[in-house]
Amino acid sequence: MSQRISYSFPWPRYPAIRIAFLFGTGSLLARFTELSIQFWGITLLFVLSAWVLSEIRFRSSLQLVVHLLSLLACLLSILLFGALRMSYLEMNRNELIQTAEKLHPFFWEELQVTGVIQSRHISSAGRPVSDIRTDTLFINEMPWPITISVRLYGDTTTEPFTKLLPGSRITGILRLFDLAPPSNPHEFDYRGFLIRKGIPLHGEWQELRHIEPPVQHWNWHTLRNRFHHRIEQLFPDDTSHLAKALLAGYKEEIEEEERLRFQRAGLAHIMAVSGLHVGFLAAPFWLIIPWIWGSRTGRISGLLMITLLLLLYAGVTGFSASVCRASLMAGMLTAGKLFHKAHNSLNILGASALILLILDPNQLFDPGFQLSYSAVGIILLALPTIKEWIPTAWRGTFSEKILLLIAISAIVQAGLFPVLAIWFQEFSIAGPLANLLAIPALTIFVPFSLLLVTLSPLFPAAALSLNTVNIKLLQWIRFIAGEIGSLEGSWLETGPADGWILPIWILGLGLFATGRIPSLRWKYLSLLLILLNLYQGSMLLNKQRPSSLTLTLLDVGQGDAIHLRTPGGRDYLIDTGRWAPAGDSGTDVVIPYLKRMGIEKLDGVVVTHPHADHLGGLPALITSVDIDTIYTNGVAHTSGLYHEFQKRSVESEVPERHLRSGDSIQADPSIRLFVLGPEESGHRSNLNNQSVVLLLVYNHTRFLLAGDAERSQEGELADRYGDLLQADLLKVSHHGSRSSSHPRFLNYVSPSIAAASLSFWNRFGHPHPETVNRLQKQECELFFTSLDGALIFRSDGTIIRPLDWREKKVETIY
């Protein structure tokens, strides 16, 4: 009788994958549990002791139970080591923050500093940025020895700031600013980004008093600067920044518009130096392997040569996660080839991940690390299945190579969907086509350019002449990214990533990768179907939950922008933030927030009055987001901003409705949104007193949104509505100015919560102390965007609760 042979996944072949997974899991535990380093250290010592005792016991008794205990202790030790390593880094980070806090009393003061420039670049806004490692700060002319890294911004118009070089010793005057956390949900955490880089402070240069040129000794900064300088000599100004991105992964000089085009074309990965670039470096070396592996000396020399080459290139590119991963894998593959050792690509991938995570477990949270390892893992898992699909007649032909390139590009693009959705909320559909057109050019461009950059000091004229080919190739790559990335339909916005997407994606990838193994294929399919059913069940449960209303006061500085999410899932904005010559709240805050929230359409935008701190973001919103209706007070304004809003609303065919006291907005069947102001006979000489004032009623909870109403309009509201003004939450009028929130009006409103939107530093002195005192007399909770960032309030129809969005994911709030 024949026996059925079942497939068993060969875990023993992948020890590095297992160890890296356990180490990473331990790192995540330490990051999210925030247990002390002492706890992890003591626990690790206890488990290690148990492991050693179990091994000793097993050798004498050979009992299976003892062996299993020993194995469990071994696995736990790896996990705990990951937790210990992460907690150690977290402890160092906290110490760094504590050191920076010692300087808080001196923020905004001019301080003299001496130190050494660590790095410099030009920001996306065109400002020179330098990171300095201080050794002395002078406070009240008294020297204070302190070693700390500071990021400093210079003046774009002053040459010394643009000529600072890494290694230069500087004496100058700086002014430190508070490195604040994100002030709005989903905002980029610049503070966390700098702290992870070991930079807990930032500020501005005020004056450079003395610059000592860098000592001419070799270091990574010097090597990187020379490499960039040679690229600048070979390529014209309009392409050198892109050449630096493609050859060295240096993207700081890439403009946001061009970066978006590459991302939407599915070509962003070519600016993250990775396996493709490292492969170009290693390929020539692999051709000479048969000539040197005959002797031990040749093998060792060859390994040292490839290691040095890869190390130098990793240093030139700033040791990014992708190039470190590719270099480690190339080095290990070369070592296996030279010393005739069997190797497995998945195991090597796990080994490289383990090395990088031991060096810095925080790379788990880096998008570059996630994208690099996900892409390579997908290729290694899916490639065997893809090859099986290729017709036999095509194998070994040029058609097979083209088909593989298209298939791999499509599979990788689809496989990276959850990572792209989490980090960028965008997904390129045209990626396979763009890669088919751009990768062949890049295959020639990268090795040829690297060769010319290396030889240019010896043969400058010849290098410039030959580089004409590279310039044409670079222009072709840019053309492909620009044309495809700007096509409508070449990419789509994904909205915020759902928590279910990652496990569903992993099981889907597993199902694809095990297509050749029936016993595993059915297991993955079963698990995937179970998970999809659970996901559907959770969606049904969410629909059964009591609906809630959410009001978010976005932090737009000295202005107003309020997002209303109704119980029925409709989205409204009340005001759109401010406008300034340097930018507007629509582009900088509101549109990114809506995008991260997955909001593609606004059911209505209410502009309480046409001042620039309320209307400022609307022109940008009209051209970026679908808007059903714009509601205004009907009062025209003479400003260019108002005329621009009118022009764009007409061009986009967005209807405008004028609101007056007694009107209402049919926002949602479950709520009532009454218009209390302005009166028909209002004070037209003061636009603040022509504000649209809204009373939002949801079951037993009431919100009063008072715009910029001052004493005159507040008096009219009190006279006309009296006790009907009562509200649980008051959006404080006119940013807490002295001319608003007067006692008679407040007595009728009698709020339990008062929230004001304003800037921490503003020339108006808001909030005025008298206004704050009047609000405090109401014995209500006070909230200010200037202190707390965005303010989120949720009502279940019975009570209004403030939510701390920094502690809780906003996706779970709505």
N, C-alpha and C positions, 0 to 999 in steps of 0.2 A: 504494500500500500504506500503510495507516494505521500510524502509530507509536504505541507505548504510552507514555503520559506518566506518569512516576513522580513521586511526591511527594517533595519535598526540604524539610526543616525550614528555615524562614527565619531562620537564625542572625543574619544582618546586622541584623535588626529588633530584636535583643535584646543590644546591646553591654553594657548595664549588668549583665545576668544573667551574661554571660561574665566581665566584670571582677570582679564580686562573688565569683563562684565561684573564680576564680584567687587573689584576695586572701585569701579564707577558707582555701583549701587551703594557701597559704603560712603563714598563721597557725597552722594545725594542725601543719605540719611543724616550725615553730619550737618549739611547745609540747611536742611529743613527742620531738623529737630532742635538745633542750637544747644545741644548738650555740651558740657565743658570738655576741654581737652583732657582733664584729669580722669573723667569718666571713661572716655575711650581708651586712654592709656592703661588704666587699671584693668578694664575689661579685656583688653588685648593681652596683657600679661597673664591673666587668669586662663584665657583660652589657649594661649601658647603652652602654658604649663600642662593643661589637660591634654594637649596634643602630644607633647613629649612623653608624658606618663602613659598615654594610650599606646604609643608606638613601642615603648619598652615592654608593656604588658602583652601586646600582640606578638612580639618576637618570641616571648617565652611560652605563650599559651596557644597562639594561632587560632583564637576564637573569632568567628565572623562578626559577632556583636561588637567586640573590641575594635576590630578593623573599621567597622562602620562609624563608631564613635570617633576614631582617629581621623577618618576622612572628613566627617562633619566639622571637627575642630580645625582641620586644615583650611577648609573652605571659609569658616567663620573668621579665621585669622586674617585671610586676605581681605575680607569685607571690612573688618575692624581696622586694618592697616589703612585702607582707603579713607575711612572715617577719621582716623587719627591725623592723616596727612592734611585733609581738608580743614579740620578744626585748628591745626597748627597755622595754616595760612590765614584762617579767619581771625585767630588771635593776633597775628602780625598786622592784619588789616586794621583791627580795632586799636592796636597800639599806635599805628600810623595816624588814625583819626584823632586819637587823644592828643598826640603831639601837635597836630594841626589846630586843635581846639585851644591850645595855649596862646595862639596868635589872634583869636577872635576879638579880644578887646582892642586890637590895633587895626581892625579892618577899616578901610576907607581913609586911613592915614598914610602919609607919604613916609616910606621907610627906605633907608639905605641898605643895600645888600651886596655881598660879594659871593661869587660862586662860579661854577663852570657850566657852560651850555652843553646839554646832553643831546638835544636834537632840535631841528627847526623845520618848518614847512609853511606853506601858504594855505590859509583856510579857504573853504568854499566861497566865503565872502570877500576873498582877496586880501585878508589881513595877514601880516607875518606873525607866525606863532613860534615861540621858542620854549623849550623845557629846560629849566635851570636847576642844578643841584647846589643848594646854598651851603655855605660853611659858616657865614656870620651875618647876622642882622643887627643894624644899629637902631636902637630905640632910645629916643631922647639923647642921641649921640653916645650912648653907652653900648659897647659891643656885646652881643649875645650869641655865643657859639651855638648854632643849631643846624643840623644836617637834615634837609627835607627837600623834596622835589616840588617845584611850582611851575605851573603852565602860565606863560605871560604873553599877552597880545601887544604888538607894537603898532606904530603909526605907519599907514601905507604910504604916506608922503615923505617920510624921513628916511633917507638912505641908510644910516647906520643900522636901523632895525631890520632892514631887508638883507643886510650883508653879514649878519651874525652866523658864525660857523660852529658846528659841534666841536667841543674841545677848547673854545675860546674862554678865557678867564675874564669875568665881567665885574665891574663895579658900577652900580647904577641906583636909580631911585625907582621904586615900584609902589603900587597901591594894590592891596589885596581886597578881594570881594568874597562874599559868602558863596560857597559852592552848594547851591540849593538843590534839593531833590526835585523830581518832576512835579510840576504844578498842575498838570492835567492828566486825566486817565489816558493811558496808552502812550504818553509822551516819552521820547527817548530819554533814558536815564543817564544824562551826561555826567552827573556826579558819580554814579556807580561805575561808569566807564573809565573815568580818570582814576578813581581809587583802585580799580582792578589793575591799572597800569602803574600803581604805586605813586600817584600824584594826587595828594589830598587837598591842594590849594590851587587857586588861580587868581589872576589879576592882570594889571596893565603896567607896561613900562611907562614911566613918566620922563625919565632922562637916562641916557647912557653917559657915564662920566669917564670911564676908562675901559678899553678893550685890549686885552693881550691876545695876539694871534695864537691859534692852537699849536701846541708843541707837535712838531712833525714826527710823531711816532705812529706806528701802525695800530689801528683799532677798527672795530666794525663800522663806526660812524664815518671814519675817514674812507674806508673802502667803499661804503655805500655812496658817499658824496662824489667820489671820483667816478664811480660807475654812472651816476646820474649826469655828471658833468660831461662825460664822453657821449652819452646819448644826446644831450643838448647840442653838442658840437656837430653831430652827424645829422640830426633831424631839424627841419625848420621849426620856428616858434609855434606854428599852428598845429603841429603834429607831435612835438617832443613830449608833451604831457601824456598823450595816448601811448607813445612808444615806451615811456617809463612805466605805465600801467601794465602793458602787455609783456614787457621784458623783466621788470623787477617788482611787479605787484604794487607799485607806488601810485595810489589812486587819489591822494590828497588834492591834486591839482585838476582833477576831472570835474567839470561843471555838472551840477545836478541834472540839467536837461540831457546832457550826453550820457550820463550814468543811467538815467531812466530808459533811454533808447536802447542801450545794450541789455538792460535787464528785461525789457519788454520783448526784445527780439530773442531772448533765451541765450544771450552771449555774455552775460555777466561773468560766467565762470572763467572765460579766457583772460580776464583781468585779475583773477586770483591764481597766481602762479602755482602750478600743481604738477600732477604726474605727466601731463603732456610736455611741459617745459623740461622737467627733469629727465624724461625719456630721451629728449633731443640731446641732452648732455651726455647721458650714459651710453647711447647707441654707438657712437664711434669707439668707445672703450670696449664694448662687448665684441667688436670685430677683432680686437687683438687678443681676446682671452685665450683662444686656442694656441697662441704663440707663447703664452707665459705660464700656463697651468701645468707645464711639464715638470717644473721644479718647485720645491718649497719656497725658495727665495723669490722666484718669479710670482708665485701666488700671493705671498705676503706683500711684495712690492706693489702688485696690482691692486690689492685691497686697500693699501694705504693711499695709492693714487686716486682711486675712485672716491674714497672717503674724504680726502682733502678737497677734491673738486666739488663734491656735493655740499660739504661744509661751507666752502667759500660762496657758493651760489645761494645757499640758505641764508648766509649772513648778508649778502647783497640785497636779498628780498625781505630782510627784517625778521627772519625766523617765523614766518606765518605758519598757521596750523597746517595748511594744505601742502606747502613746500616741505615742511618738516616730515609730514606723513609720507610724501612721495620720496624724499631723500632717504628716510629710514628704510622704506620698502625696497628701494633700488639698491641700497647698501647691503641689505640682508639677502636679496636675490643674487647679487654679485658674489657675496661670500659663499653662498650655497653652490653657485656655478663653479667658482674657482676651486673649492675644496671638495667637490663631488658629493655634496650633501643633498639629500632629498629635501624638497621644500614644498610648501603648500601656501598658495597666495592668501587664502582666508586666514590661515594661522599667522602669516607675516603681517597682515593687516591688523590683527588683534595685538600682536607684539608691539607694533609701532604705536598703536593707541595706548597701550599700557605704559610705554616709556614716556609719552607726552603727558599722560594723566598723572604719573608719579611726579613729573617736574611741576605740573600745575593742574590740579583737578578742576579748577575753575574753567578750563577749556571746554568742559561739558556744556557750558552755557553760552559758548561762543558760536555765532552762526557759521563762521568759516570752518570750524571743527566739525560741526554737525553736517554741513553740506558736503565737505570733502569726504568724510568717512561714509556718509550715506550713499554718495554717488559711486564710490569705488565698491562698496559692499553690494549695491544693486547690480553693478556690472559683473562682478564675480559670480553672483548667484544666478543672474539671468542669462549670461552669455551661453552656457551649454544648451539651454532650452532654445535660445534664438538660433543657434547653429543647426539644431536639429530641424528647424522649420525651413531652412534654405534648401531648395530643390537640389538633388544630387548633380544635375547637369550644370549647375552654376558654381559648384564648389571648386575652389582653386582659381577662379577667374576674377577679372576686374569687377564684374557685376556683383560678385559676392562681397567684395570690399565695400562697394557703394551701398549695397543693401544692409550690410552690418552697421555701417556708419549711421544710416537713417534709423535702423531699428534700435540701436543702442541709444542714440540721441533721444528717440521717442520714449523708450523705457525709462531712461534716467530722468527725463523731464517729468514724466508721470510719477515716477517713484519719489521724486523730491517734492511733490505737491504739498504734503503736510508741513515740511520745513519752510518752504516758500510762503505758505499761507500764514504760518505762525509769525515769521519775521517781517515779511514784506506785503502781505495781503494782495499779492499779484501773482499771476501764473501765465507764463508764455505758452501760447498755442502754436506759434510759428517757429518754436525752437528747432525742431528737426530740419526744417527748410533752411533757416539761417545758418545752422551748423554745417549743413551740406555745402553751402556756398562759401562760408568763411574759413572752416577748418583747413581745407587744402592750402589756402593762402597763408594761414598761420603756420602750417607745417614747413613752409619755405621761409617765412619771415623770421621766426624765432631763432633757428640755428644760424642762419646767415647773418642776422643782426648781431647775435652774440659773438660770432666770429669777428665781425668788423669792429665791434666795440672793443674787443680784446686787442686787435691788431692796429687800431687807429693811432696810438701813440708812435708806432714804428713806421707806419705808412699812411700818414694823414691824407695826402692827396688821393691816393688810390682808394682808400676807404670811403672818402666822400664821393668819388666817382661811381664806385660799385654800389653805394647805398641808394642810388637812384631807384634801383629795383625794389628795395625795401620800402621806400617812400610810396611807390605805386601800390604795393601790396597793402600797406597800412591804410592808404586812402580807400582801397577796395573794401577792406574790413569795416572801416567807418561808414562807407556808403551802404553796405549791407545792413549794418545795425541801424542806421538812420532811416532807411527806406522801410525795412520790415518793422522796426520798433515803433514807427509812427503810423503804421497802417491800422485803421479801425478794424477791430476783430482779431488782431494778431495776439492780443493778450486779454485777460479778464481779471477783474477784481474779485477776490475770494471772500472778502469780509473777514471777521475774526474767526480764528480756527476753533472748532468745537473740540471739547475734551475727548470725544469718542474717535476723532479722526486718526490719531496715532495708532491705537491698537488695531483698528480696522485696516489701516494701511500696512501694518506689519504682517497681519494675517493674509492680506491680499498679495503682498510680495512673496510670502512663504508659499502660497498656493501656486503662484506663477513659477517659482524656482523649483518646486517639487513636481512639475508636470510630468517628469519622466519616472517618478517613483509613486506608483499607485497607492501603496499603503500609507504613505505620508500625505499624498494629495487629498485623499478622502478625510484624513484627520484635520488638515487645514481648512478644507471646505466646510466640514461640520462645525468647527470652531467659529469660522467666519459667519456662517448662517446663524449660529446661536448669538453671536455678538450683534449682528444686524437686528435680530429680533429683540434683544435687550435694548438696543438703541431706539427702536421703534416704540417699545414699551415705555421708555423714559420720556419720549416725546409726548405720548398720550397722557402720562402722569403729569407732566408739566402743564398740559392744557387743562387738567382738572384742578390745578392749584388755584387758590383765590388770586384774582388779578390784582395788580398793584400799579400805582402811578409813580413815576420817578421824575424829579426835577433836578437838573444839574446846572449850577452856576459855574460856567467855565472861567478859568483865570485868564483874562485877556488884558491884564494890567488895568489902566485907568479907563475902563469902559464896561459895557454890559454885553453878555452873550449867554442866553439861558436855553438849555435844551429840555424840552418837555416830551417824555415818552408816556403816552396815554395807556390806560389799562387794555385798550384794544390793539395796542402795538403801533399806533400812529405817531409820527415824529413832527414836532414843531420847534421852531426857534423863535425866541423873543429877543430881538436885537442880535447884532452880528459882530460886535466888538469894534475896535478902533482902527483908524487909518493914520499912518505917519509916513513921511517921505522914505523911511527905511523899510517899510513893509506894512502889511495890514493883517488884522487878526483872522480874516477869512482864510488867507493863504497859510499863515503861520500856525494857527491853532484850530480853527473850526473845521476846515476841510480835512486835515489829518485826523482829527477826532472822529468825524463822521465816517471816514474811510475805515478806521480801525474798528469802529462799531458796526461796520457792515451796512451803513445807511446810505442807500443810493438815491433815495427820493425823500424830500421834505413835503409833508402835506400842507405846510404853511409857514411863512416867515412873517412875524410881526415886528415892524420897526416902530418903536414907541414915539420917536421924533427924529428929524433928519440931521442931528448933530453927528460929527465925525466919529465920536466914541461909541455910537450906537449903530450907525449906518456903515461904518468903515469896511466891514468884511463882505458886504452884500454884492458889490460888483463881481468880486472873485467867485462868490458862491453861485451867482446866476450862471456863469459860464462853466462851472464844474459839477453842479448838482442839479438834478431835476427838482423844480419847485412848482407845486400846484398853484398856490396863490400867495401874493405878497399883500400884507395888510399894513396900511399906514394911517397917519392922522389926517392926510389930505392937505397938509400945509406945505406949499412949495418952498424951496430954499434956493439961494443964489450960488451956492458953492459948486465948484467943479465936480466934487464927489457926488453930489446929488444929481447933477446932469448926467454923469457917467452911469449912475444907477438907472436913471430913466431910459437912457439910450440902450443899455444892455437888456433891460426888461422888455423893451419893445422888440429888439432884435430876436430875443429868445421866446417871444410871444407868451410871457408870463403875465397873467392878469393881475391888476392891482385893485384892491378894494379899500375904500376909505371908511374908517371907523369913527363913530361918535357915541357919546353916552347914550345908553339904552339899547345899543346893538348887542349881538351875541355872535359867537363863532361856533359852528357845529363841528367841534373838533373830534368828538367821540360820543357814541350813544350813552356811555356810562358816566360821563362828566358833563358839567355845565361850565361854560366859559363866557362870563358876562363882561361887557365893556362898560366901565364906569366913567371913563373920561377919554377925550376932553369934551367939554360942553360946546355947543354951537357958538355961544357968545363968549368963548374963552379969551384969554389974554394973548393975542396973536403977536404982541411985541416981544414976548419971551417964549421961545420954543420949548423950554423946559416945562412951562406951565400949559403946554399943549400936548403933554405926553399921553399916550394911550395907556390907561390904567386898567388892569385886568383882575377880575375876581374869579378864581378857579375853584370850583366846588366838586369834591369827589366824596360821595356819601356824607359822612360826618366830619370830613376834614376840609379846611378852606385855606387857600393861598391868595394873598394879595400882592400883586406885582405892580409896583408904583412908578416904574420908569424913572424920570428925573423930576417928578413933581416937586415944586417948591411950596412955600407957605401959602401962596395965593390959591393954587390949585387944590392943595390939601384942605384949605378952608371951604372951597366949593364942594369938595367930596363930602366933608363933614356935614355941611348944611343940607345937602341933598339926600345923603344915604344914612347918616347917623349910625345907629347900631348895626345896620346892614353891612358896615365895613368890617365887622368882627372877623378875624382870621387867625388861624393857628400859626401860620408862617407869613411873615412880612418880608418881601424883598425891599430893603431899605431904599428909599428914594434918593436920587442924586448922590450916590456914593458916600452917604453919611455927611453931607455938607451941613453947615450951620443954618442954611436957609431952608432946610427940610426937616421932617420928622418932629413937628411941633406938638406940644402936649395935648391940645384938643383933638387933633387927628389921631395920635397914638392912643388916647384914652378910648376912642371908639373902636380902634382896631384891636387893642388889648392882645398882642401876639404872645405866644409862648416861645416862639423862635423868631429871631431877626437875623437876616443874612445880607451882607453888603458886598458889592463887587467894586474893587478899587486897587490901585497900585500901592506897593509898600512905600516907594519914594515917588511922591507926586507934588507938583508945585502949588496945589490948592490947599494943602494941609488937611486933606481928608484922611480919616474921619475927624470931624471937629470934636474937641473934648466936650462941648456943651451937648452935642447930639448924642455922644456916647452916654453921657450922664442921663439924658432924657430916656434913652432906651433901657438903661440899667434900672431906672425907676419902675419900668414895666415888669421887672423881675422875669425877664425872658432870657433864653440862651442866646448869646451873641456869636456870630460867625462872620469872619472876614476872609475874602479870597487872598488878601494881601498877607495874611498870616498862615492860612491853612491850605492855600492853593484852591483847586476846584472844590466846590461844595455840592454834595449829593444828598438829596432827601427823598425818602420813599414813604408812600402812604398806602396802607391797605384798606383805606376807607374809614378806619377807626382812629388811627394814631399816625403821626408823622415821625419818622425816625431818621436822624442823620447817619450816614454811612461813611466809614473810613475806607476810601477806595485804595489807599496804599496798603492796607492789610488784607483786603478782599478783592479778588478779581472782579472787574467791572462786568465781565460777561455773565457772571452769576447774579449780578444785581438786577439786570434788565429781564 
